[in-house]
Amino acid sequence: MLERLRQSRNGTAIAVGLAAMLAVALVQWLDLRLLRIPSLQLFDLYQRAAPRDYGEPPVRVVDIDEDSIEQLGQWPWPRSDIARLVDRLDRAGAVVIAFDIAFAEADRTSPEQIAQALRRQSPESPLADRLEELPGNDALLAQSIARARVVNGYFLTRAQRGRDYEPPVGVALAGTLLDNFVPHYDGVIAPLAGLDAGAAGAGFLTKAEDDDGVTRRVPLVAVLGGAPVTSLSVEALRVAQGAGTTLVNASDAANEDGSAPGAVVSLRIGDYVVPTTEAGELWLWSTGPRAERSVPAWKVLSEATSAEELAEEFEDRIVFVGASASGLRDLVLTPTGQVEPGVVMHAQAAEQMLAGAFLTRPDWARGLESFLVLLLGGGLALLLPRLGAVLGALAGSAGIALTGAGSWFAFTGQGYLLDPTYPALALVAVYAVQTVFAFNREERRRAYIHQAFDRYLSPALVRQIAENPDKLELGGEEREMTVLFCDIRGFSRISEAMGPKQVIDFLIAFLTPMCDELLARKATVDKFMGDAILAFWNAPLDDPDHPRNGALAALAMIERLDRLNAQMARDPSAPWPGEVKIGIGMNSGLCCVGNMGSSQRLSYSLIGDTVNLASRLEGMSKTYGVPIVIGSELAAQLGGFALLELDRVRVVGRDAPETIYALLGDAALADTAATQSVAAAHGAMLAAYRAQNWDTALALLREHAGAHDAAGLSALAELYRERGEALRAEPPGAEWDGVYQAVSK
């Protein structure tokens, strides 16, 4: 039965753990946006620990930094300066010049723009005439763009705005792109038509950041007005190769495996195949800031910089032009925790595509992560109830460590982004929920123990059992115990004179203080049988001093009853029938104690010869006229107490004779001369009595009658006087063993 109960408890704990695991699996399946951040931040830690190797790629950034602004003036600079920048880069051998700038408005510093402003003030201004004869700045830039291989930048907007725009070179699409994967846009902030006419390409500049403000992915593909377009870095790579168009492969393309339509799989850019996310993004694998990647714009425009120096920096390289000056607001937070110019994101994307250094989430990644949630979470849910909290914590920690290590080695070895957070979360959730469940179950178990035992044990014992339930051995077991029976003398006569309600009130007034004395001395109160009390010691908790505690409890009950009689005599309204006397029988020995009864009802009780003898000794207390009668086993363990041998008796239902004793008091009483004197006299009387020296025994009783009366043993002396006279009149014979045969219980 206990095993079934334990299995049932484990089954409930397992079910709770599995429910926690399934809750984590559900959250994982829902893929809530905000809950992705911990996984992404873990991938950031990987990049900080193992950033991408820079390796001197053929990519440079021309940086419009703070020094350039300080030397060349406030931004925007005249387009004539930008044209000169293009020319110097082109002559230096740059393969492609890609602008992280959208030249969407005419240059206000251009001569024709200044001329128009002058004519608004003075229509016949000769200065306006001379300015109109000069070439415009935008025209100069357009000419420079046409001479070099330039990729312009433009911004995508959700709202429809700007002119209708079509990039110089289109994009080929294999399959279908849906807006639930790839972002769709309706508007564009495009470069001036004149600047775009001679450009070799154009790419969008729109970036994406996660909810925590970190840019971890660089968009490579978007949809503008129903047509796919590509980013600045993609166009720069295409133009650098002289390739025709970029091919976007969607998941429903002919060469894919029947996946649902709408997601991007990869891009083919000339000779390069670039894997992407479903949204057409490239996972940024940052190198961290690299000073050698960037050249300040002022240095390129400075005549002090020789052609050879420029060639050394830019020859056969893809050059991205952008701004890091804080006032231009093109700074992004990268996975390595650094703030870098937005143009560097395009440059790093180009570097990754050229080097083939990609971070990817394989198609099977999410399936593997879900499998690990079920495997590890379910496994811990099954094992934890058996392992316990400590071993379970070790097992869960090992699972977290293994999944974390696997994720790390997949990152460093294959560039795979495998998320260990949900498997780890499943382990933590299962452990936490099952531990809380076990704690709650333990608390309920303690509450049950309190409820079951607080009416039988002292509060201190109940607390000990509740704190250490293992001490409570359910089921029968054999133990050395001390047993006490207590009964009210003449209760039948007392109850006849009372009504039922009065009897109950009287019993409550009597039993409550008696139980207080018992519980105060570590007793277990087994049951009440009308006016009788059965109590015992050394179960369910160990009590090595149980004989002494039992003896002290019995003496305390007698003393408490004397005080009750005196108190009740002063209170006529008390439910007390006059002077009440009790008899107590006690014994020590081997008992069987535990939950006994039927499958429908159990009672924590005890059985055995020790119990039966204690019950008979309680009846003997009336015969011998003493309040407390104890057996020989208990008497042998009560050194120092005031004991008086009463007799050797053969109780009803027991063949073996038992030497019985009166418990008169504690060590203080035992040390008095009066107690020692009466004990010596009574012992001498018993020796004569058992030797059938009736005259001597009777003479000793007469001689010490006063001592017996002073010790409250007058009834005992009278009993032996009557026996002695009867036996003297009719001697029992030589076979008499001196054992008194009890005829009633």
GULUMKE-497847 format. One record per residue: residue in three letters; x, y, z of N, C-alpha, C in turn. Coordinates in steps of 0.1 Angstrom, whole numbers, plus 5000, padded with zeros to 4 digits. Each point is the difference from the previous one (the first is absolute). Layout:
// GULUMKE-497847
ALAXYZXYZXYZ/...
This chain:
// GULUMKE-497847
MET500849885000499250125000500950135000/LEU501049995008500950125001500750024987/GLU500449894993500650014987499150064990/ARG498749955000499150064991499850155002/LEU499950035013499950155003501250084995/ARG501249945002501250074995500050014985/GLN499549894993500050014986498950104995/SER498950015008499050104996500550145001/ARG500850025011500650145002500950034989/ASN500949904996500950024990499350034986/GLY498949924998499250024988499550144999/THR499550065011499550145000501250094997/ALA501149985007501250094998500449994985/ILE500049884994500449994986499150074991/ALA498749995003499050074992500250155001/VAL500350055012500250145002501350054992/GLY501049925000501250034993499850004985/LEU499349904995499749994986499150124995/ALA499150045009499250124997500950124998/ALA501050025009500950114999500849994987/MET500549884997500749984987499150044988/LEU498849955000499150034989499750154999/ALA499950075012499850154999501250074993/VAL501249955003501250064994499949974985/ALA499649874996499949974986499050084993/LEU498950035007499050094994500550144997/VAL500750055010500650144999501050004988/GLN500849894999500949994989499349994987/TRP498949934999499349994987499450134997/LEU499550085010499450134997501050104995/ASP501349985004501150084995499750155003/LEU499750045012499650135003501250104998/ARG499850114995501050094996500950045011/LEU499450045011500850055011500949895006/LEU499549885000500749895006501249954991/ARG500250064988501149974992501350075005/ILE499850105008501250095004501049925007/PRO499649915010501149935007500849914991/SER499449944990500749924991501050084992/LEU499550124995500850094992501250055008/GLN499750035013501150055008501049895003/LEU499649875001501049905001500849994987/PHE499450014989500850004987501050125000/ASP499650125006500950115001501249965009/LEU499849935011501149955008501049924992/TYR499449914991500949924992500850094991/GLN499450104994500850094991501150085008/ARG499750035012501050075008501249915003/ALA499649875003501149915003500749954987/ALA499349994989500749954988499550094988/PRO500550134999499650084989500549954987/ARG499450044989500549964987501450054997/ASP500849914994501450044997500050114989/TYR500650115002500050114990500749964987/GLY501249955001500749954988500350094989/GLU500050135002500350104989499249984988/PRO498750015000499249984988500150124991/PRO499649984987500050114990498950105001/VAL499850055012498950105003500650115008/ARG499650124997500450125007498850095003/VAL500150085010498950105003500750135000/VAL499450094993500350155000499150065010/ASP500650055011499250045012499950155001/ILE498850054999499850155002499950015016/ASP501150015006500150005014500150155006/GLU500250015013500050135006501150094995/ASP501249944998501150084995499750054986/SER499349914991499750054987499050115000/ILE499050005009499150115001500750125005/GLU500949995009500850115005500850074989/GLN500649924992501050054990499250054987/LEU499049934996499350034987498750075002/GLY499550025012498850085002498849915003/GLN498950075003498849935004499449924989/TRP499449895004499449914990498650064998/PRO499449994988500649934988501050094993/TRP501049934994501050074993499550034986/PRO500650094993499750034986500249874992/ARG499149974990500149884992501350014992/SER500550124998501350004993501149935007/ASP499950025014501049925008499849855000/ILE498749964999499749864999500549954987/ALA499850084989500549964987501549985000/ARG500750105007501449985001500449885007/LEU499249975011500349875007499849884992/VAL499050004991499849894991501249984990/ASP500350124995501150004990501349945006/ARG500450055012501249965006500049855004/LEU498849955004499949865003500149914987/ASP499350064990500149924987501450004995/ARG500750115000501450004995500949915009/ALA499649985013500849925009499849854997/GLY499049974991499849864997498949935007/ALA499150085007498849935006499249934991/VAL499649885003499249914991498650065000/VAL499550035011498650055002500050115010/ILE499250104998499950115011498549995003/ALA499749965012498649995005499750105010/PHE498950084998499750115009498949965010/ASP500450005013499049995011499350135002/ILE499750074989499450135001499050014988/ALA498850055003499050024990500050154995/PHE500550024988500050144994498750034995/ALA499050025009498650014996499650154996/GLU500850105004499650144998501250064992/ALA499650114993501050074993500950075009/ASP501250024996501150075008499750155001/ARG499750055012499650145001501350094999/THR501149945000501250084998500450004985/SER499249944991500449994986499850144994/PRO500850054990499850134994498650044996/GLU499449904993498650044995499050025011/GLN500249925012499150025011500350145006/ILE501250045001500350135006499550114990/ALA500149984987499550104990498550015002/GLN499349895001498550025002499750085013/ALA500749985010499850085012500250144998/LEU501150034992500350144998498950074991/ARG499549924990499050064991498750035007/ARG499849925011498750035008500250145006/GLN501250045003500250135006500250114990/SER500849964989500350104989500049924987/PRO498950014993499849934987501150034990/GLU500650125000501050034990501449995006/SER500249925010501350005006501149944990/PRO501050084998501149954991500849885006/LEU500050005014500749895006499249874998/ALA498750015000499249884996500349954986/ASP500250104991500349964986501349925000/ARG501050055007501349935000500049865006/LEU499250005011499849875007499349894991/GLU499150054993499249904991500949954989/GLU501150074997500949954990500949895005/LEU500149995013500949905006499349865000/PRO500849895000499349875001499549985014/GLY498949935000499349975013500849895008/ASN499950015013500749905008499449864998/ASP498649994999499449874997500449944987/ALA500250104990500549954987501449955000/LEU500850075008501449955002500049865006/LEU499249995010499949875007499549894991/ALA499050034991499449914991501149954990/GLN500850104996501149964990501049915007/SER500450035012500949915007499549865002/ILE498750005004499349875002500049924987/ALA499850074989500049934987501449944996/ARG501050085004501449954997500449885008/ALA499650005013500449895009498949905001/ARG500249905008499049905002499550025014/VAL498850075000499450055013498749935003/VAL499849975012498749945004499450115010/ASN498850054996499350105008499249935011/GLY499750075010499149955011498750075000/TYR499049935005498650065002499449935012/PHE499050075006499349965012498649954996/LEU499649895006498649954998499150055012/THR498850024996499050055010498749924999/ARG499449995012498749935000498950084993/ALA500050135002499050094994500450034986/GLN499050014991500350034986500450154999/ARG501250034996500650134999501150004989/GLY500450124996501050014990499549964986/ARG500950014991499649974986500149854998/ASP499349964989500149864996501549974997/TYR500449885005501449984999500349854996/GLU500949994991500449864996501550014999/PRO500749915008501550005000500549984986/PRO501350044998500649994986500049864995/VAL500249905009500149864996499049925008/GLY499249924994498949935007500649875007/VAL499149945007500349885007499149884995/ALA500749884998499249884996499549935012/LEU498849944999499449935011499649864996/ALA500549905008499549874998499149965011/GLY498750004997499049975011499250125003/THR499550005012499050105005500550065013/LEU499950135002500350075012498850055007/LEU499749965012498850045007500450105011/ASP499150095003500450115010500049955014/ASN499549885003500249945013501449965003/PHE500849994989501449975002500950124996/VAL499950044988500850114994499350135002/PRO500750115005499350125002499650074987/HIS498850054999499550074988499950155003/TYR500450084990500050145001499250064988/ASP499450125003499350074990500650134995/GLY500950055008500650134997501549994999/VAL500750114995501450004999500550145000/ILE501150025007500850134999501149974991/ALA499950044987500949954989501050114997/PRO501149974994501050104995499450084988/LEU500550124998499650084988500149914987/ALA499150024992500049924987501350024992/GLY500550135000501250024993501249935006/LEU500049985013501149935006499949854998/ASP498749964999499849854999500249954986/ALA499950094990500049964986501449944996/GLY501150055005501349944997500549905010/ALA499249975010500549915011500049864995/ALA501049925005500049864996499049925008/GLY499550055010499049935008499550095012/ALA499049955006499450065012499549905010/GLY500350025012499549915011499450085012/PHE499149935006499350075011500950005012/LEU499850105009500850035012499349965013/THR498749974999499249975012500649895008/LYS500150025013500549915009498949945009/ALA500449905007499049945010500749985013/GLU499350035011500649975013499049925008/ASP500549935010499149925009499450095011/ASP499149945008499350085010500950065010/ASP501249945002500950055010501050104993/GLY499750044988500850114993501349954994/VAL500249874999501249954994499849964986/THR500950034991499949964986500849874998/ARG499249894998500749874999499849944986/ARG499150064992499849954987500050124990/VAL500649984989500050104989499149964989/PRO498950074998499049964989500750014987/LEU499949894992500549994986498950014990/VAL498849975003498949994991498850075006/ALA499350084992498750065004499150004987/VAL498750035003499150014989499550154999/LEU500250064988499550144998499050004989/GLY498850035004498950014990499849874993/GLY500249885007499849874994501249944993/ALA501150084999501249944993501149995010/PRO500849905000501149985009501250104997/VAL500650055010501150094999501149955010/THR501250044998501149955008500750125007/SER500849965010500750105008501250064993/LEU500650105007501250064995501249904999/SER500149925010501149915000499949894989/VAL498849964997499749904989500450064987/GLU499550134998500250074987501550024998/ALA500750045011501550025000500749884995/LEU499649885006500649884996499749964986/ARG498850024995499649974987500850094990/VAL500050135002500750094991501549975000/ALA500649965012501449975000500449884991/GLN499049914998500349884992499650034985/GLY499350114998499550024987498849914996/ALA499349955010498949904998498850074995/GLY499149934994498850064994499050035011/THR499349905005498950025010500349915011/THR499450035012500049925011498849915000/LEU500249875003498949905001499649985014/VAL498850025003499449975014499349874999/ASN500449905008499449875000499050005012/ALA498849974997498949995011499849855003/SER499349985011499949865005499149914991/ASP499250064991499249924991500549994986/ALA501350044999500649994986500249854996/ALA500249984988500049874994501149915007/ASN501150065004501149925005499949985015/GLU498850045006499949985015499149885003/ASP499949975012499449875004498650015004/GLY499250084993498550005003499750085012/SER500950095004499750095012498850094997/ALA499550065010498950104998500550124993/PRO499350064991500550114992500150135009/GLY500850094995500150135007501350035007/ALA500849915003501250035007501250004991/VAL501050085003501350004993500949895005/VAL500649944991501049895003501450054998/SER500350064988501450044998499950114988/LEU501250064998500250094989501249954992/ARG499850014987501249974991500450134994/ILE501250055004500650134996501249974991/GLY499949994988501149964991500549865004/ASP501249995004500649875004499749965015/TYR499350095007499949985014498549965004/VAL499949895008498749965005499950045015/VAL499150085004499950055014498749945006/PRO500249925011498849955007499550125009/THR498650005001499450115007498949945010/THR499550095008498949965008498750004992/GLU498949965005498749994993499750144995/ALA500450115007499750134997501050064990/GLY500949924995501050054991501150085006/GLU500349975013501150075007501249925001/LEU501150075002501349935003500350025015/TRP500349895007500450015014501450075000/LEU500050105007501350085001501049925010/TRP501149974994501149945008501150115001/SER499950075011500850125001501549975003/THR500950084995501449995004500350095011/GLY499050085004500350115009500750124993/PRO500250115006500650114993501449974995/ARG500350044988501349984994500450134994/ALA501150065006500450134995500550004985/GLU500649894996500549994986498949994990/ARG498849985004498949994991499650134994/SER500250115008499450134996501250104997/VAL499750094991500850114996499250135002/PRO500450105007499250125001499950074987/ALA498850064998499750074987501050114997/TRP500450075010500850124998501449964994/LYS500449885004501349954995499949974985/VAL498849954995499849974986500050134992/LEU499350105006499950124992501250105001/SER500949975010501150085002501049994988/GLU500550114995501050004989501349955006/ALA500250005013501249955006500149854999/THR498949934998500049864999500449964985/SER501149934999500449974986499249894994/ALA500149994986499349904993500449865004/GLU501349995003500549875004499449965014/GLU499950095009499449975012498549964999/LEU499350074991498649964998499949874993/ALA500949974991499949874993500349895010/GLU500950025009500449905010498749965008/GLU499250105003498849985008498849944992/PHE499850054988498849974993500149924987/GLU501149974995500149934988499449865001/ASP499249964990499349875000499249975012/ARG499450115006499249985012498650064997/ILE499049945007498750065001500050105011/VAL499650124996500150125010498550045003/PHE499850015013498750055005500350135006/VAL499150104996500150145005498950025010/GLY500350045012498950035010500650095011/ALA499150025010500450095011500049945013/SER501050045008500049965014499850125010/ALA500050124994499950125008498749995008/SER500050025013498949985009498850094996/GLY500250114995498950094996499249954988/LEU500649914992499349944989499149885003/ARG500149965012499049905006500049874992/ASP501149954996500049874993501049915007/LEU499649975013500849915008499149895005/VAL500649885001499249885003500749935011/LEU499349925009500549925010500249864994/THR501249945001500349874993500049895011/PRO500049884995500049885010501250005009/THR501150064996501150005009500050105011/GLY498850085000499950105010500650134996/GLN500550024988500650124996499050084992/VAL500150135000499250094992500950044988/GLU499549974988500750024987499250074990/PRO500650074990499250064990499249904992/GLY498850054995499249914992500749954988/VAL500850084994500749964988500949885002/VAL500549985012500849895003499249875000/MET498750015002499149884999500049954986/HIS499950094990500049964986501449954996/ALA501050065006501449954997500249865005/GLN499549985013500249875006499249894992/ALA498850044996499249904992500749974987/ALA500650094994500849974987501249915004/GLU500750035011501149925004499649865002/GLN498949985007499549865002499749934987/MET499350074991499749934988501249974991/LEU501050085001501249984992500849885006/ALA500049995014500849905007499249875002/GLY498750004997499249895002499949965015/ALA500150105008499949995015498650035005/PHE499249905001498650025003499649945013/LEU499050075007499349945011498649964995/THR499649885003498849954994499249935011/ARG498750004998499049925008499649894991/PRO500549885001499649894990498549975001/ASP499549944989498649975000499649915012/TRP501049915004499749915010500250055014/ALA500550135001500350055013498950005010/ARG498850054995498950025009499449865004/GLY500149904991499549875003500949935011/LEU501350034998501049945010499750065014/GLU499850145000499850065013498749965006/SER499049974992498749955006500249865005/PHE500849924993500249865004500850005013/LEU500950095002500850015012499150055012/VAL499150094997499150045011499249885005/LEU499549924991499249885003500949895007/LEU501249984994500949905006500550035013/LEU500650125002500650045012499050035011/GLY499050084996499050045010499249885004/GLY499649914990499249885004500949915008/GLY501349984996500849915008500250055014/LEU500250135002500250045014498749995008/ALA498850024993498749995007499949855005/LEU500449914992499949865004501049965011/LEU501250065000501049965009500150075013/LEU499650135000500150085012499349955012/PRO498849954999499449945012500749895006/ARG500849934992500849895006501450055004/LEU500550094993501450055003500050095012/GLY499050085003500050095010500650144996/ALA499950105009500450134996501550024996/VAL500949945008501450024997500449934987/LEU499849874999500449934988499250054988/GLY498750045002499350064989500650134995/ALA500550085010500750134996501249974992/LEU500849905004501249964993499649954986/ALA499049924999499649954987499550114991/GLY499250095005499550124992501250094996/SER500950025009501250084997500849944989/ALA500149865001500849934989499350024987/GLY498749995000499250024987500250134994/ILE500050115009500250134995501450024995/ALA501049945007501350024996500349934986/LEU499449884998500249934988499350074988/THR498850055002499350084989500850124997/GLY500550075011500750124998501349984992/ALA500749895004501349964993499749964986/GLY498949934997499749964987499750134991/SER499350095006499750134993501350074996/TRP500950015010501250074998500949944990/PHE500149875000500949934990499350014986/ALA498750005000499350014987500350144994/PHE500150105009500350144995501450014995/THR500949965009501450014996500549914989/GLY499449884999500449914990499350014987/GLN498750035000499250004987499350134998/GLY500150105009499250124998498649985002/TYR499549905007498649975002499650085013/LEU498850054999499350075011499049905006/LEU500449925009499149915006499750055014/ASP498750025003499650075012499849905012/PRO500950015010499849915012499150055011/THR499550124997499250065012498749935003/TYR499349954990498749945003500349865006/PRO500949924995500349875008500550035014/ALA500850115002500450035014498850055008/LEU499250084993498850055007499149895004/ALA499849904992499249885003500649935012/LEU501349985001500649945012499850085012/VAL500250134999499850095012498550005004/ALA499150004990498650015004499549875006/VAL500549884995499649875005500649995015/TYR501250045001500649995014499350095009/ALA499850124996499350105009498649965004/VAL499249954990498649975002500049875009/GLN500849904997499949885008500650025014/THR501050095001500550035013499050075009/VAL499350104994498950075007498949905003/PHE499749924991498949905002500449915012/ALA501349955000500449915011500050085013/PHE500450124999500050085013498650025005/ASN499150034991498650025003499449875006/ARG500449894993499549875005500649965014/GLU501250045002500649985013499350085011/GLU499750134996499350085009498649945003/ARG499349954990498749945002500149875009/ARG501249934998500249885007500250045015/ARG500850115002500250045014498750055006/ALA499250074992498750045006499149885003/TYR500149904992499249885003500549935013/ILE501450005001500549945013499650085012/HIS500050144998499550085011498649975004/GLN499249994989498649975002499849865007/ALA500849914995499849865005500549985014/PHE501050085004500749975013499950115010/ASP499550124996500150105010499049985012/ARG499149914998499149975012500549885008/TYR501149944995500549895007501450025006/LEU500850104994501350025004500250155005/SER501150025007500350135004500350094988/PRO499850135000500450084989501449994996/ALA500949985009501549984997500249884992/LEU499349895004500249874992499450024986/VAL498950064999499350024987501050084991/ARG500650105005500950084992501249914995/GLN500549925009501149914996499649914989/ILE498849945001499649914990499750074987/ALA499550125001499750084988501350044993/GLU501050035008501350044994500849884995/ASN499749885005500749884996499049894999/PRO499249994989499049905000500549864999/ASP501349984997500649874999500049935014/LYS499950095011499949945013498749935002/LEU499050034992498749945002499949884991/GLU500249885006500049884993498649954999/LEU499350014989498649964998500049844999/GLY499049945006500049865000500449955013/GLY499949875003500349945013501549985001/GLU500550035013501449975003500249975014/GLU501049925004500249965014500950105006/ARG499650055012500950105007499949975015/GLU501050045007500050005015499250125004/MET498949995008499250115003499550005014/THR499550115005499450015013498550044997/VAL499249925007498550014998499350045013/LEU499050094999499350055011498549994998/PHE499349945010498649995000499550085012/CYS499050094998499550085011498449985000/ASP499549995012498549985001499550085013/ILE498850054999499450075011499349895010/ARG500350015012499449915010498650035002/GLY499149904998498650025003499350084989/PHE500449994988499450094990498649964997/SER499749885001498649964998499150075010/ARG500450005012499250075011499950144997/ILE501150064996500050154997499150034988/SER500049924989499250034988498549985003/GLU499749915009498649975003499450135006/ALA500750085007499550115007500050134991/MET500449984987500150124991499149974988/GLY499650114993499549994987501149984989/PRO499649964988501049984990500850124997/LYS499450125000500850134997501050025012/GLN499549975012500950035012501249904999/VAL499749884996501149904999501050044990/ILE499650054989500950054990500850125005/ASP499450095006500750125006501049965010/PHE499649905008501049955011501249934993/LEU499749924990501149934994501050104993/ILE499450104994500950104993500850075011/ALA499450045011500750075011501149915006/PHE499849865000500949915005501149964990/LEU499649974988501049944990500950114995/THR499650124999500850114994501350025009/PRO499850025013501350025008500849875000/MET499449895001500849875000500849994987/CYS499450034989500750004987501150104999/ASP499850115006501050115001501349945006/GLU499849935012501149955007500749894992/LEU499249924993500649904991500850054989/LEU499450104993500750064988501250085004/ALA499950055011501250085005501249915002/ARG499849875001501149915003500149904989/LYS499850054987500349924988499149884998/ALA498850005006499249884998499250014987/THR499749894995499049994989498749955006/VAL498950084999498749965005499449924989/ASP499849875003499449914990498550024999/LYS499349985011498650014999499450025014/PHE498750044999499250015012498949904999/MET499849925011499049905001499150045012/GLY499050094996499250055011500850095009/ASP500149965012500850075010501549965000/ALA500349904992501449945001500950074989/ILE501350005003501050054991501049904997/LEU500449984987501149924996501150094994/ALA501250005006501150084994501249915000/PHE501050044992501249934999501250094996/TRP501249955002501250074997500949924991/ASN500950074993501049954991499449964986/ALA498950064996499449994987499050114998/PRO500050064988500749964988501550055000/LEU500350095009501450055001500749935011/ASP501349984998500949945010500050095012/ASP499949935012500150065013500949915009/PRO501350014999500849915008499750005015/ASP499450115005499750025014498549975003/HIS499449914992498649985001499649955014/PRO500749915007499549955013499950125010/ARG501050085000500150125009498950104997/ASN499850034987498950094996498749955004/GLY499849874998498749945003499750015015/ALA501049975008499950015015499750145005/LEU500750104994499850135004498650054996/ALA499549954988498750044995498949955010/ALA500249875004499049945009499950085013/LEU501250035006500050075012499450144999/ALA500350064988499450144997498549994999/MET499549894995498549994999499449995014/ILE500649935009499549995013500050135007/GLU501150074999500250135006499050104994/ARG499850004987499150094993498549975004/LEU499749875002498749975004499750055015/ASP501049995008499850065014499750154999/ARG500750074991499750144999498650024994/LEU499649924991498750014994498949985010/ASN500249905008499049975011499950125009/ALA501150065004499950125009499450114993/GLN500350024987499550114992498549994998/MET499649884997498649984997499150015012/ALA500649965012499350015012499750145004/ARG500850104995499750145002499150064990/ASP499649924990499150064989498849914999/PRO498950035007498849924999499449984986/SER500350104991499449994987500849914991/ALA501249955004500849924992499449864998/PRO500249944988499449874997500949895007/TRP500050005013500949915007499149935011/PRO500149875000499149925009500549985014/GLY500850095005500749985013501449954998/GLU500649935010501449964999500149884990/VAL500950024990500249904990501349945002/LYS500049864998501349935002500249924987/ILE501349974997500349934988500949885004/GLY500149904991501049905001500849994988/ILE501349985001500850004988500849875000/GLY500049934989500949884998501050034989/MET501249965003501150034990500949884999/ASN500649994988500949894998500950044988/SER501249944999500950024989500349864994/GLY500350004987500449884993499850014985/LEU500149894993499950004986498550004996/CYS499750104990498750014995500050014985/CYS498949984994499950024985499150124999/VAL500650114993499350124999500050054985/GLY498950074996499950044987498650034996/ASN499850024987498650024995499349864999/MET499049995007499349875001498550024997/GLY499449904996498550014997499749934987/SER499150074992499649944987500450104989/SER499749964988500450084988499150135000/GLN498849995007499250125000500350095012/ARG500649955010500250095012501349955007/LEU500950095002501249965007500150085013/SER500749945010500250075013501549975004/TYR500750105004501349995005500049955014/SER500349875002499849945013501149895002/LEU499949935011501049905003499349885007/ILE500649884999499549885005501249925006/GLY499749905008501149925006499749975015/ASP500849905005499849965014500350115009/THR500950094997500350125008498850085002/VAL499250024989498850085001499049935009/ASN499849874998499049935007500350015015/LEU501349985004500450005014499850145006/ALA500350104992499850145006498550025003/SER499149954991498650015002499649935013/ARG500549885002499749925012500550075013/LEU501250064999500650075011499250125004/GLU499450064990499150125004498849955009/GLY499549884997499049945009500549965013/MET501349965001500649965013500250125009/SER500050124994500250125009498850015010/LYS498849964996498950005009500149895011/THR500549894996500249895009501050035011/TYR501150064996501150035010499950145006/GLY499050084996499850125006501150114998/VAL500649994988501050104997499750064986/PRO500350134998499650064987500849954988/ILE501249965001500849964989500749865002/VAL499749914991500649875001500849974987/ILE501249965002500949974988500549865000/GLY500449954988500649874999501550005003/SER500549885000501449985004501050064990/GLU499649994987500950054989500250155001/LEU498950075003500150145002500750035013/ALA499749935011500650035012501549985000/ALA500549914991501449974999500750124994/GLN499350094993500650114992499850135007/LEU499450005013499750125007500950025012/GLY501349994998500950025011499850145006/GLY500050015013499950135006498650045004/PHE498949944994498650035003499749935013/ALA498950055006499549945013499149894995/LEU500449875001499349884996499749925013/LEU498949934999499749905011499449874994/GLU500749895003499549884994498749965007/LEU499049984992498649975004499849855002/ASP500349924990499649865000500649934988/ARG499849875000500249924988498649954996/VAL499650044988498649964996500049934987/ARG498949934998499749934987498750064995/VAL500150104990498950074996499149914991/VAL498850044998499049934992500550004985/GLY500149884994500449984987501549994998/ARG500749985011501550004999500549895010/ASP500749904995500549905009501250045008/ALA500950074994501250045007499750105011/PRO500649975012499850105011500850134998/GLU499650115005500650124999500250075013/THR501250055003500350075012499550154997/ILE499250055008499450134998500550105011/TYR500050134996500550105009499150125000/ALA500050075012499350135001501150104997/LEU499650104991500850114997499550115010/LEU500950035010499650105010500450144997/GLY501150024994500550134997501350004993/ASP500650124999501250014992501249995009/ALA501250044996501249985007500050085014/ALA499450115000499950085012499349935011/LEU498949934997499349925009500749875004/ALA500749944990500849885003501150025010/ASP500550125001501150035009499650035014/THR498750015003499650045013500149875009/ALA500250035013500149895010498749925001/ALA498950085000498749935001499749904989/THR500450044988499849914989500949875001/GLN501250035004500949895001499649905011/SER499550065011499549925011498849914997/VAL499050064994498949924996500349904990/ALA500950034991500449904990500749885006/ALA500950035010500749895007499049925008/ALA499150065007499049935008499149914991/HIS499550064989499249934991500749884994/GLY501350024997500849894994500149895010/ALA500350035013500149905010498749925001/MET498850085000498749935001499849914988/LEU500450044988499849914989500849885001/ALA501250015005500949885001499449905010/ALA499550055011499349925010498749944994/TYR499350084993498749954994500349894990/ARG501050014991500349904990500649875007/ALA500650025011500649895008498949935008/GLN498850054999498849955008500250025015/ASN500850105004500150045014499050105003/TRP498749955001498950105001500150085012/ASP500449955011500050085013501050114998/THR501249974995501050104998499550114990/ALA499449964990499450104990499050095006/LEU499149945008498950085006500650095011/ALA501049955007500650095010500750124993/LEU500749984989500650114993499050104995/LEU498849954996499050094995499550095012/ARG499849935012499550085011501150105005/GLU501249964999501150085005500250134991/HIS499849984987500250114991498850064994/ALA498949985007498750054995500050154998/GLY500650075009500150154999500850044988/ALA501149934997500850034988499249984987/HIS499249895000499249974989498950114998/ASP499450045011499050104999500650134995/ALA501250045005500650124996500450004985/ALA500349884995500449994986498849984991/GLY498850005005498849984992499949854996/LEU500549915009500049864996499149925010/SER499150075006499149935010499249894994/ALA499550034988499249904993500849874996/LEU501350034997500949894997500349925012/ALA500250075012500349935012498849915004/GLU498850064999498749935003499949884991/LEU500350014988499949884990500849895005/TYR501350035004500949895005499649955013/ARG499450085009499549965013498949894998/GLU499150044991498949904997500549874994/ARG500950024991500649884993500849915011/GLY500850075008500849935010499149925010/GLU499050065004499149945010499349884993/ALA499550024988499349894993501049884997/LEU501250034996500949894997500549935013/ARG500150085011500449945013498949905004/ALA498850044998498949925003499949874992/GLU500350024987500049884991501350014991/PRO501049945006501350014993499949944986/PRO500750064990499949954986500849884997/GLY500949965008500849884998501450034994/ALA500849905000501450024995500250044986/GLU499049964992500150034985499750154997/TRP499550075010499650154997501350084997/ASP499950084988501150074995499950155004/GLY499050045007499950145004499450094989/VAL499649944989499450084989498550025002/TYR499650124999498650035001499349984987/GLN498949924999499349984988498850094999/ALA500150104990499050094999498849944994/VAL498850035004498849944995499250094991/SER500450134999499350094991501050094994/LYS499650074989500850094992500250135008/
